[in-house]
Amino acid sequence: MNVYDAVLCDFDGVIRHYDAAGLVELERSYGIAEGTTVKVALAPGLLTPVTQGQITVEQWRDSIVEGLARLLGSPERAAALGDAFARARAQLDEEVLGLLRRAQERVPVVLVTNATFQLEDDLRALGLARFFDEVVNSARVGAVKPERRIYEIAAERAGADAVRCLFVDDREENVEAARALGMTGVLYREAADLREALAPLLEGDRGAVLP
């Protein structure tokens, strides 16, 4: 019998990572603190509406530029930063994907992410459209992590009780919310965290043993 009946996994910060070097370079040239653009973009007041499906990605990006313009006093620089943010290149962690593929041979793997209506297009572009057994996108279901409902939806779609789910996320508040429902929560920092968490599930899998 498997130690888990499902693996629920976050996307950005675990599977997908952005290269913000160009954005950081532009921020430096403008004399503002590194990470300012991301801080504005991910502020709850701007991020929550788009991840709840209340506004479009385009409207979200416009709100980022408006927020930066108020901060910098320069619409032109704000627009340039907003464009650099939108164009940041994404990379997939192949080691994480490999671990999830092996887990998927034993239990369902469900993507659980605070995302926009663009997520499905992103998954297709990245070659992941058919990778996950289910995708729980906050913009589609109208609930965001760490709200209880999104975890319940994920467990339901996996066909598993919450107490039999492994949940992986790079944000502590999201992990704590999963644990409150009885899930096994793993705060992700590097691939080794996922390897360790999946080891009981992959016991007997030759690939699970580190050299």
C-alpha positions as CSV (number, residue, x, y, z in Angstrom):
1,M,0.0,0.0,0.0
2,N,1.3,3.5,-0.9
3,V,2.1,5.9,1.9
4,Y,0.3,8.6,-0.1
5,D,-2.8,8.3,-2.4
6,A,-1.9,11.5,-4.3
7,V,0.8,14.2,-4.7
8,L,-0.4,17.8,-4.9
9,C,2.2,20.1,-6.2
10,D,2.6,23.9,-6.8
11,F,3.9,25.2,-10.1
12,D,5.9,28.5,-9.9
13,G,8.8,28.2,-7.5
14,V,8.7,24.4,-7.6
15,I,8.5,23.3,-11.2
16,R,8.8,26.6,-13.1
17,H,11.3,29.2,-12.3
18,Y,11.8,32.7,-13.9
19,D,15.1,34.3,-15.0
20,A,14.7,37.9,-13.8
21,A,18.2,39.0,-14.7
22,G,17.0,41.4,-17.3
23,L,14.5,42.9,-15.0
24,V,17.0,43.3,-12.2
25,E,19.5,45.0,-14.5
26,L,16.8,47.4,-15.6
27,E,15.9,48.2,-11.9
28,R,19.5,48.8,-11.1
29,S,19.8,51.2,-14.1
30,Y,16.8,53.1,-12.7
31,G,18.3,53.3,-9.2
32,I,15.6,51.3,-7.5
33,A,15.8,48.3,-5.3
34,E,16.1,44.9,-6.9
35,G,12.8,43.0,-6.7
36,T,10.7,46.2,-6.6
37,T,8.7,45.2,-9.8
38,V,8.0,41.7,-8.5
39,K,7.0,43.1,-5.1
40,V,4.5,45.4,-6.8
41,A,3.2,42.7,-9.2
42,L,2.7,40.1,-6.4
43,A,1.1,42.5,-3.9
44,P,-2.2,40.9,-2.8
45,G,-4.3,43.9,-4.0
46,L,-3.0,43.4,-7.6
47,L,-2.4,39.6,-7.7
48,T,-5.5,38.3,-6.0
49,P,-8.0,39.6,-8.6
50,V,-6.2,37.9,-11.5
51,T,-5.6,34.6,-9.6
52,Q,-9.3,34.5,-8.7
53,G,-10.3,35.0,-12.3
54,Q,-11.8,38.4,-11.7
55,I,-9.6,40.3,-14.2
56,T,-7.6,39.3,-17.2
57,V,-3.8,39.0,-17.4
58,E,-3.7,42.1,-19.6
59,Q,-5.6,44.1,-16.9
60,W,-3.2,42.7,-14.2
61,R,-0.2,43.9,-16.3
62,D,-1.8,47.3,-16.7
63,S,-2.3,47.5,-12.9
64,I,1.4,46.6,-12.4
65,V,2.5,49.5,-14.7
66,E,0.1,51.9,-12.9
67,G,1.5,50.9,-9.5
68,L,5.1,51.3,-10.7
69,A,4.3,54.7,-12.3
70,R,2.9,55.9,-8.9
71,L,6.0,54.6,-7.2
72,L,8.6,56.0,-9.7
73,G,6.8,59.0,-10.9
74,S,7.7,58.0,-14.5
75,P,5.1,56.3,-16.8
76,E,7.9,55.5,-19.3
77,R,10.1,53.7,-16.8
78,A,7.1,51.9,-15.3
79,A,6.1,50.7,-18.8
80,A,9.6,49.4,-19.5
81,L,9.7,47.5,-16.2
82,G,6.3,46.1,-16.8
83,D,7.4,44.9,-20.2
84,A,10.6,43.3,-18.7
85,F,8.5,41.6,-16.1
86,A,6.2,40.1,-18.8
87,R,9.1,38.9,-20.9
88,A,11.0,37.2,-18.2
89,R,12.0,33.7,-19.5
90,A,10.8,30.6,-17.7
91,Q,12.7,27.4,-17.1
92,L,11.5,24.1,-16.0
93,D,13.2,22.0,-13.3
94,E,13.7,18.7,-15.1
95,E,14.8,17.0,-11.9
96,V,11.5,17.9,-10.2
97,L,9.6,16.8,-13.3
98,G,11.4,13.5,-13.3
99,L,10.5,12.9,-9.6
100,L,6.9,13.7,-10.3
101,R,6.9,11.3,-13.3
102,R,8.0,8.5,-11.1
103,A,5.5,9.4,-8.5
104,Q,2.8,9.4,-11.1
105,E,3.5,5.8,-11.9
106,R,2.0,5.0,-8.4
107,V,-0.5,7.8,-7.6
108,P,-2.2,10.8,-9.3
109,V,-0.1,13.9,-9.5
110,V,-2.3,17.1,-9.3
111,L,-1.0,20.6,-10.1
112,V,-2.4,23.1,-7.5
113,T,-1.5,26.6,-8.3
114,N,-2.6,30.3,-7.8
115,A,-2.5,31.2,-11.5
116,T,-4.3,33.1,-14.2
117,F,-6.5,32.1,-17.2
118,Q,-3.2,31.9,-19.1
119,L,-2.0,28.8,-17.2
120,E,-3.4,26.3,-19.7
121,D,-1.7,28.1,-22.6
122,D,1.5,28.1,-20.6
123,L,1.3,24.4,-20.0
124,R,0.8,23.7,-23.6
125,A,3.7,25.9,-24.6
126,L,5.9,24.1,-22.1
127,G,4.9,20.7,-23.3
128,L,3.1,19.9,-20.0
129,A,-0.5,20.0,-21.2
130,R,-0.9,16.3,-20.6
131,F,1.6,15.9,-17.8
132,F,-0.6,16.2,-14.8
133,D,-3.5,14.0,-13.9
134,E,-5.5,17.1,-12.9
135,V,-4.9,20.8,-12.8
136,V,-6.5,23.0,-10.1
137,N,-6.1,26.6,-11.3
138,S,-7.2,29.2,-8.8
139,A,-8.5,31.4,-11.6
140,R,-10.8,28.6,-12.8
141,V,-12.1,27.4,-9.4
142,G,-12.4,30.8,-7.8
143,A,-10.4,29.9,-4.7
144,V,-6.7,30.6,-4.0
145,K,-4.2,29.1,-1.7
146,P,-4.1,29.2,1.3
147,E,-8.0,29.1,1.3
148,R,-9.3,25.8,2.5
149,R,-11.5,25.2,-0.5
150,I,-8.8,24.9,-3.1
151,Y,-7.1,22.1,-1.2
152,E,-10.5,20.3,-0.9
153,I,-11.0,20.6,-4.6
154,A,-7.5,19.2,-5.3
155,A,-8.1,16.2,-3.0
156,E,-11.5,15.6,-4.6
157,R,-10.1,15.6,-8.1
158,A,-7.3,13.3,-7.0
159,G,-9.9,10.9,-5.6
160,A,-8.0,10.9,-2.2
161,D,-8.7,11.8,1.4
162,A,-6.8,14.9,2.5
163,V,-4.9,12.9,5.1
164,R,-3.5,10.7,2.3
165,C,-2.2,13.6,0.2
166,L,1.3,14.9,0.0
167,F,1.3,18.7,-0.7
168,V,4.4,20.5,-2.0
169,D,4.7,24.3,-2.2
170,D,7.4,27.0,-1.8
171,R,5.2,29.3,0.4
172,E,5.0,28.5,4.1
173,E,1.5,29.8,4.5
174,N,0.3,27.5,1.8
175,V,2.0,24.5,3.3
176,E,0.6,25.3,6.8
177,A,-2.9,25.5,5.4
178,A,-2.5,22.0,3.8
179,R,-1.3,20.6,7.1
180,A,-4.3,22.1,8.8
181,L,-6.5,19.8,6.7
182,G,-4.4,16.8,7.6
183,M,-2.2,16.7,4.5
184,T,1.5,15.9,4.7
185,G,3.0,19.3,3.8
186,V,6.5,19.9,2.4
187,L,8.0,23.4,2.2
188,Y,10.0,23.3,-1.0
189,R,13.4,25.0,-1.2
190,E,15.3,22.6,-3.6
191,A,14.8,19.4,-5.4
192,A,16.2,17.5,-2.5
193,D,13.2,18.4,-0.4
194,L,10.9,16.7,-3.0
195,R,13.2,13.7,-3.2
196,E,13.1,13.2,0.5
197,A,9.3,13.6,0.7
198,L,8.7,11.1,-2.1
199,A,11.2,8.5,-0.9
200,P,8.6,6.5,1.0
201,L,6.3,6.5,-2.0
202,L,9.2,5.5,-4.4
203,E,10.6,2.8,-2.1
204,G,11.8,0.0,-4.3
205,D,12.2,2.4,-7.3
206,R,15.9,2.1,-8.2
207,G,15.9,5.7,-9.3
208,A,14.9,6.8,-5.8
209,V,18.3,5.9,-4.4
210,L,20.8,8.7,-4.5
211,P,24.3,7.8,-5.7
